[in-house]
Amino acid sequence: MTAELLSLALAGHAPPAAEVVRTASEAVCRRRALRYIDAHLGTTPDDIARAIGVSRSVLYRAFEPRGGVASVIRSRRLARLRALLARPDEGGRISDLSRACGFSSVSDCSRAFKAAYGLSPSDYRHLRWAEGRPSAASPQGFAEWWDDLR
């Protein structure tokens, strides 16, 4: 929290002291929660709040600017799934990978993945694996290309 306060001071922000402390504590809360989420993808907001020692309302307030804690959990799950699907050595079934990434159902996972990346998980996997072959047209990975388009 001290580092957050110092960075705000050095950046020239001069909000009231109470707001500075609240902003810094929310940043610390987010950082700790993100580490927990990445280590426990099947987690819930209640689990996170308990694990990092804050109330649910503090947790929700800290993630409000990012669309809410549930949205952040889902995006972390999707990012992990995308990384797993891109690995040619990861030949597991998509249903197993989706559960390993914290999704409760394959259909929910597929809908969320398609909404986020424009492709179903299986189509994404096929495209990524096809890129790894020497005949692939572009040396740039599909995920990087897709992110550049967005």
Protein Blocks (a to p, Z undefined) as FASTA:
>chain_A
ZZmmmmmmmnopacdfklmmmmmmmmmmmmmmmmmmmmmmmbcfklmmmmnopafklmmm
mmmmnopjklmmmmmmmmmmmmmmmpmklmcdfklmmmmnopabfklmmmmmmmmnopaf
klmmmmmmmmmpmklmblbdfklmmmmmZZ
